[in-house]
Amino acid sequence: MLADELKDLVSGIDDAEIIVAPVFTSLSKVSHSLEGSNIQLAAQNCYCENEGAFTGEVSPAMIQDAGCTHVILGHSERRHVFHESDELINRKIRAALAEGLTVIFCIGETLEERESEKMYDILSHQVREGLSEVSEDQMKRVIIAYEPVWAIGTGKVATTDQAEEAHAFVRGLVQGLYDEKISDETRILYGGSVKPDNVDGLLAQEDIDGALVGGASLNAEDFNRIARFNRG
């Protein structure tokens, strides 16, 4: 199992938080495999209600019962393939936080939005709507992941300057919604074709606190190299 291989490779890392997010059907099995390791478990999504007639949906309580401490919400594919609105994503975020989960809240613009100079408007709207009614105390369990849609699974990657510019802007948004302390303490990850050969440059930027890794996470050696990025 990939989780077992990864567990052995990253066992000595104690200065980075490592989280994996397998598919729903593997959560319980991976949770058992990771017991006693330095790897935490996330679900790739959840619904905004714990009870009710919502056939096919998976609640925050269900993923927590499966061993999850984290959940990814607002991923670009949920937004653009499944047409999830900012309002629904906000409801999911608040439901997950109420259950005690840590939320990895994804935001990002499409290539068309970037080229038409709407990037800042899009990011501002996504952040403000997504964090609506999220308290200062709850922000301790919110991680933001900036994932430019045009750089996901395409082999393209934002330059370090482009990524840092977006991250600095998002951090400023958080400061405007809360305060400087919360802004400084909020981790903002970069997600968009992160690979062993570009992770060092990205994570050397002042406002990039980590990576939301996609395809490279399917190779244990690559993921291990990313987890052991050069801290400078």
C-alpha positions in Angstrom: 0.0 0.0 0.0 1.2 3.5 -0.9 0.5 4.7 2.6 2.8 2.1 4.2 5.6 3.0 1.8 5.2 6.7 2.5 5.0 6.1 6.2 8.4 4.5 6.3 10.0 7.2 4.0 8.8 10.2 6.0 9.2 8.7 9.5 12.1 11.0 10.4 10.5 14.3 9.5 9.5 16.2 12.6 9.5 19.8 11.4 6.7 19.6 8.8 3.1 18.7 9.0 2.3 15.8 6.6 -1.3 15.0 5.6 -2.6 12.5 3.0 -6.1 12.5 1.4 -7.1 9.2 -0.1 -10.5 8.5 -1.6 -13.5 7.9 0.7 -13.4 4.1 0.3 -9.8 3.9 1.5 -10.0 6.2 4.5 -10.5 3.6 7.2 -7.9 1.3 5.8 -5.3 4.1 5.5 -6.2 5.4 9.0 -5.3 2.0 10.5 -2.1 1.9 8.4 -1.0 5.3 9.6 -1.5 4.6 13.3 1.6 5.6 15.3 3.1 7.6 12.3 3.7 11.3 11.8 1.1 11.4 9.0 -2.4 12.8 9.4 -5.5 11.9 7.4 -7.8 14.1 5.4 -10.9 13.5 3.3 -11.2 15.0 -0.1 -14.6 16.4 0.5 -17.6 16.3 2.8 -21.2 17.4 3.0 -22.6 20.3 5.0 -25.0 18.3 7.2 -24.4 15.5 9.6 -27.9 14.0 9.5 -30.8 13.9 7.1 -31.9 12.4 3.8 -28.9 13.1 1.7 -28.3 9.8 -0.1 -24.7 9.4 -1.3 -23.2 12.2 0.7 -20.6 11.8 3.4 -20.9 13.9 6.5 -18.2 15.5 8.7 -19.0 13.1 11.5 -18.6 10.1 9.1 -15.1 11.2 7.9 -14.1 11.9 11.5 -15.3 8.4 12.5 -13.1 7.0 9.6 -10.0 8.6 11.3 -9.8 12.0 9.6 -8.5 15.1 11.3 -8.7 17.2 8.2 -10.9 17.7 5.1 -10.3 19.4 1.8 -13.1 21.8 0.8 -13.6 24.1 -2.2 -11.2 22.2 -4.4 -11.2 23.5 -8.0 -12.8 20.3 -9.3 -15.6 20.6 -6.8 -16.1 24.2 -8.0 -15.8 23.7 -11.7 -16.9 20.1 -12.4 -19.6 19.8 -9.7 -20.5 23.6 -9.7 -20.3 24.0 -6.0 -21.1 27.6 -5.0 -19.2 29.8 -2.5 -22.3 29.6 -0.3 -22.3 25.8 -0.3 -18.5 25.7 0.3 -19.0 28.0 3.3 -21.7 25.8 4.7 -19.4 22.8 4.4 -16.6 24.7 6.1 -18.7 25.7 9.0 -20.1 22.2 9.4 -16.6 20.6 9.3 -15.3 23.2 11.8 -18.3 22.6 14.1 -17.3 18.9 14.1 -13.8 19.7 15.2 -12.1 19.0 11.9 -9.3 21.2 10.4 -10.3 22.5 7.0 -8.1 22.9 4.0 -10.0 25.6 2.1 -9.1 25.8 -1.6 -9.3 28.9 -3.7 -8.0 29.9 -7.1 -8.7 31.5 -10.5 -9.0 30.1 -14.0 -6.7 31.1 -16.8 -9.4 33.2 -18.4 -10.0 35.0 -15.1 -6.3 35.7 -14.7 -5.8 36.9 -18.2 -8.9 39.2 -18.0 -7.4 40.7 -14.8 -10.2 39.4 -12.6 -7.9 37.3 -10.4 -8.0 39.6 -7.4 -11.7 40.0 -7.5 -12.2 36.2 -7.7 -9.8 35.5 -4.8 -11.3 38.2 -2.7 -14.9 36.9 -3.3 -13.9 33.3 -2.6 -12.1 34.1 0.6 -14.8 36.5 1.9 -17.6 34.2 1.1 -15.8 31.0 2.2 -14.9 32.4 5.6 -18.2 34.1 6.3 -19.3 33.4 9.9 -16.0 31.6 10.7 -14.9 32.9 14.1 -11.4 34.0 15.1 -11.1 30.9 17.2 -12.1 28.6 14.4 -9.5 30.2 12.1 -6.9 28.3 14.1 -8.3 25.2 12.2 -8.4 26.7 8.8 -5.6 26.2 6.2 -6.0 28.1 2.9 -4.7 26.5 -0.3 -4.2 28.7 -3.3 -4.5 26.6 -6.4 -4.5 28.4 -9.7 -6.9 26.3 -11.8 -4.7 26.7 -14.9 -1.8 25.0 -13.2 -3.5 21.9 -11.9 -2.7 18.7 -13.7 -1.4 20.6 -16.7 2.3 20.5 -16.0 2.3 24.3 -15.8 3.2 26.0 -12.6 2.9 29.6 -11.4 6.3 31.3 -11.2 7.6 31.8 -7.7 6.8 35.5 -8.1 3.2 34.8 -9.3 2.6 32.4 -6.5 4.0 34.7 -3.8 2.0 37.6 -5.2 -1.2 35.7 -4.9 -0.3 34.4 -1.4 0.6 37.8 -0.1 -2.8 39.1 -1.4 -4.7 36.3 0.3 -2.9 36.9 3.5 -3.9 40.6 3.3 -7.5 39.5 2.8 -7.3 37.4 6.0 -5.8 40.3 7.9 -8.7 42.6 6.7 -11.3 40.0 7.8 -9.6 39.3 11.2 -6.3 40.8 12.3 -2.6 40.7 11.8 -2.0 37.9 14.3 -4.5 35.6 12.7 -3.2 36.5 9.2 0.4 35.7 10.2 -0.7 32.4 11.8 -2.9 31.2 9.0 -1.0 28.7 6.8 -1.4 29.3 3.1 -0.4 26.4 0.8 0.4 26.5 -2.9 -1.3 23.8 -5.1 -0.7 23.5 -8.8 1.7 21.0 -10.3 4.0 21.0 -7.3 6.9 18.6 -8.0 10.3 17.7 -6.5 12.1 20.0 -8.9 10.0 23.2 -8.1 9.1 22.8 -4.5 12.2 24.4 -3.0 11.7 27.6 -4.9 8.0 27.8 -4.1 8.4 27.2 -0.4 11.3 29.6 -0.1 8.7 32.4 -0.6 7.7 34.4 2.4 4.0 33.8 2.2 4.0 30.2 1.0 3.7 27.9 4.0 3.4 24.5 2.3 2.1 22.6 -0.6 -1.1 20.9 -1.7 0.4 18.2 -3.7 -1.6 16.5 -6.5 -0.2 14.0 -9.0 3.3 13.9 -7.4 1.8 12.4 -4.2 1.0 9.2 -6.1 4.8 8.4 -6.1 6.1 7.9 -2.6 9.7 8.9 -3.5 8.5 12.1 -5.1 6.2 12.9 -2.1 9.1 12.2 0.3 11.3 14.6 -1.6 8.6 17.3 -1.5 8.1 16.7 2.3 11.9 17.1 2.7 12.0 20.4 0.7 15.1 22.5 1.1 14.4 24.9 3.9 17.3 27.2 2.9 
